[in-house]
Amino acid sequence: MRNRSLALSFATMLATAALTGCAVTSHGVQPSALGKARPSSELLPMLTQPGPVELETVVSCDWAVERGGLINLDHPTAKRAGLEDGDEPVQVFFHALRHPEKGLFIVDTGVETALRDAPEKAAMRGLVASAMNMEKMTVHAPLGEWLAKQQQPLAGVFLTHLHLDHITGMADVPAGTPVYTGPGEASDRAFVNLVVQGNSDRALAGKPPLSEWTYAREDAGLFDGAVDIFGDGSVWALWLPGHTPGTTAYLVRSTKGPVLLAGDVSHTRWGWEHDVEPGSFNNDADRATVSFKKLRAFAQAHPEVEVRMGHQH
């Protein structure tokens, strides 16, 4: 009787998981102690002021994914241009931020060294690696290899979101390094996460609980929320939900001028330049389009800001 009861309980758990999905990771979560929520309008006067942060964007690998996921092919502009589904050449980046007082941080993680040298030992493997078409990746600069050449230790990782192609290098991040992400990223439930979660957990193994940016929601703001990360206006986290619940772009006041790291609010250069939002790779398509429009309006109003897309220069 006890075995039968256990079997029924297990079957119920499986059925519930199949219906509701599960979280992208079982890794712990905590509110971020870093950064302070401020009205997004407060970043505007700083855009014309020289920034203190040295910014480097590294192409970790070349890749190709379905164009229909990256660009809304049903958009009239895309139809007029004759865009069709097929492989779209993209890159996987990480961005290095060197703050003169706070140290070295990265935005997103590129790919891990094992993905090139020992793929059977990489965090992303099995069904997930097959589904991500990792055989189409040409690795140039694995994160671990790049970190080994740096003069200073990595102080933290700022994630645009928790999709696998943005945490593919996380296994190369030293254990104990703080990792920051937008609210609701880790807890968002989806059926596909039944397969994804194990890969995410391997990538995040050894890291502290994910620190979620503590945005103050702005219903009529430039963005849904903004956090002044270091308290000096040099790096801002900008909440732009839709692609995922916590999708975050980063505005960096670099030594060469302001740079917007858009993440997957817009994957491609073509989509950005032609005002066509991303396609099927969105958690909430309507909300993602609103966030895309907000970010694009901000960039158009401030042409001094250089924009770097999620997957294309």
Protein Blocks (a to p, Z undefined) as FASTA:
>chain_A
ZZmmmmmmmmmmmmmmmmnopafbfcdcdddfedcdddfklmmmmmmpccfbdcddddfb
dcdddfklmpcfkbmklmmnopacddddddddddddddfknopcdedjbjafklmmmmml
pmbgcjllmmnopmlpccfbdfklmmmmpmbdcfbdcdfblcfklmmmmmmpcghiacdd
dehklmpccfklmmmmmmmmmmmgoiacdddddddddfkbmblbdcdfkonopaccddde
hjbmklccdddddfkbpcddebjmbmbfklmmnopacfklpfblmlmmmmmmmmmmmmmm
mmmbccddfkbZZ
